[in-house]
Amino acid sequence: MDAIEIFFAGYGVMLALAFAKILAGGARLIGRRKTIRLGWATPLLMLLLLFDLASAMTSAWRNLGVADIGVRLVLACLLSAGAYYVAASLVVPDDLADGADLDAWFYDNKRFMAGGLLAANLLGFEVVQSLIKGPGEMLAGRWTGFSGVMNLVFYALVLVLMVVRNRVTELVMLATLNAIYVLVLLVF
């Protein structure tokens, strides 16, 4: 194995751990569905994180194979995967007591979860691609045309989700972010 294969294996495992954390939380929710109040916010955030992790994995697959592995690139990737893991760890509480309200949990922790998603994307997409391709090529590839519009909308919605305090607006933000991924999956 060469350096990129070793690094990609480790990075992939870290992203897969975040993915598994979300799935394990989902399994616990299914098991406790009759004794907790699930709501909409947590399942929508779980779906968004799963979509975003899949996007990070495919982006890494496309871009890391041509990269020169250095400390800055490794650090950016590891911090990105760590941010995903923190966000994934907070989606479902460790203690699901009878009568737990997951919407209340979401609203108490959404800044950390959305902040983790934002940090993971900024590090994993913008910083990593800038380190691999250079800032100019990264900007031209990610921030022009349809891709640029979708990136701007994504980051704006995540930022709004972090600061807004209206439950309906938060659900609309989560649903819209998921719809963006569905649109991208259908189009590309």
Backbone hydrogen bonds, N-H to C=O, Kabsch-Sander energy under -0.5 kcal/mol:
donor,donor_aa,acceptor,acceptor_aa,energy
6,I,2,D,-2.1
7,F,3,A,-2.7
8,F,4,I,-3.0
9,A,5,E,-2.0
10,G,6,I,-1.9
11,Y,7,F,-2.8
12,G,8,F,-2.9
13,V,9,A,-2.0
14,M,10,G,-2.0
15,L,11,Y,-2.2
16,A,12,G,-2.5
17,L,13,V,-2.2
18,A,14,M,-1.5
19,F,15,L,-2.2
20,A,16,A,-2.8
21,K,17,L,-2.2
22,I,18,A,-1.9
23,L,19,F,-2.2
24,A,20,A,-2.9
25,G,21,K,-2.0
26,G,22,I,-2.4
27,A,23,L,-2.3
28,R,24,A,-2.2
29,L,25,G,-2.2
30,I,26,G,-2.3
31,G,27,A,-2.2
32,R,28,R,-1.6
33,R,30,I,-1.0
35,T,32,R,-2.0
36,I,32,R,-0.9
37,R,100,A,-3.6
38,L,36,I,-0.7
44,L,40,W,-2.1
45,L,41,A,-2.4
46,M,42,T,-2.7
47,L,43,P,-2.4
48,L,44,L,-2.3
49,L,45,L,-2.7
50,L,46,M,-2.2
51,F,47,L,-2.6
52,D,48,L,-2.8
53,L,49,L,-2.7
54,A,50,L,-2.1
55,S,51,F,-2.1
56,A,52,D,-2.4
57,M,53,L,-2.5
58,T,54,A,-2.3
59,S,55,S,-2.3
60,A,56,A,-2.5
61,W,57,M,-2.2
62,R,58,T,-2.1
63,N,59,S,-2.6
64,L,60,A,-2.5
66,V,63,N,-1.1
67,A,64,L,-1.3
69,I,67,A,-0.7
74,V,70,G,-2.6
75,L,71,V,-2.8
76,A,72,R,-2.4
77,C,73,L,-2.4
78,L,74,V,-2.7
79,L,75,L,-2.8
80,S,76,A,-2.1
81,A,77,C,-2.7
82,G,78,L,-2.4
83,A,79,L,-2.3
84,Y,80,S,-2.2
85,Y,81,A,-2.3
86,V,82,G,-2.5
87,A,83,A,-2.4
88,A,84,Y,-2.9
89,S,85,Y,-2.4
90,L,86,V,-1.3
91,V,87,A,-0.8
91,V,88,A,-0.5
92,V,88,A,-0.5
96,L,94,D,-0.8
97,A,95,D,-1.1
99,G,35,T,-4.4
100,A,97,A,-2.2
102,L,37,R,-2.9
102,L,100,A,-0.7
105,W,101,D,-1.9
106,F,102,L,-2.8
107,Y,103,D,-2.7
108,D,104,A,-1.9
109,N,105,W,-1.4
109,N,106,F,-0.6
110,K,106,F,-1.6
112,F,109,N,-0.7
113,M,109,N,-2.1
114,A,110,K,-3.3
115,G,111,R,-1.8
116,G,112,F,-2.2
117,L,113,M,-2.1
118,L,114,A,-2.7
119,A,115,G,-2.9
120,A,116,G,-2.7
121,N,117,L,-2.1
122,L,118,L,-2.7
123,L,119,A,-2.6
124,G,120,A,-2.9
125,F,121,N,-2.4
126,E,121,N,-1.2
127,V,122,L,-2.7
128,V,123,L,-2.0
129,Q,125,F,-1.6
130,S,126,E,-1.8
131,L,127,V,-2.4
132,I,128,V,-2.1
133,K,129,Q,-3.0
134,G,129,Q,-0.5
134,G,130,S,-1.5
138,M,134,G,-2.3
139,L,135,P,-2.7
140,A,136,G,-2.4
141,G,137,E,-2.2
142,R,138,M,-2.9
143,W,139,L,-2.2
147,S,144,T,-0.5
148,G,144,T,-1.6
149,V,145,G,-1.9
150,M,146,F,-2.6
151,N,147,S,-2.5
152,L,148,G,-2.5
153,V,149,V,-2.7
154,F,150,M,-2.6
155,Y,151,N,-2.7
156,A,152,L,-2.4
157,L,153,V,-2.7
158,V,154,F,-2.3
159,L,155,Y,-2.3
160,V,156,A,-2.6
161,L,157,L,-2.6
162,M,158,V,-1.8
163,V,159,L,-1.3
164,V,160,V,-2.9
167,R,165,R,-0.5
170,E,166,N,-2.4
171,L,167,R,-2.1
172,V,168,V,-2.3
173,M,169,T,-2.5
174,L,170,E,-2.5
175,A,171,L,-2.7
176,T,172,V,-2.5
177,L,173,M,-2.6
178,N,174,L,-2.2
179,A,175,A,-2.3
180,I,176,T,-2.2
181,Y,177,L,-1.5
182,V,178,N,-2.3
183,L,179,A,-2.9
184,V,180,I,-2.7
185,L,181,Y,-2.7
186,L,182,V,-2.3
187,V,183,L,-2.3
188,F,184,V,-2.8
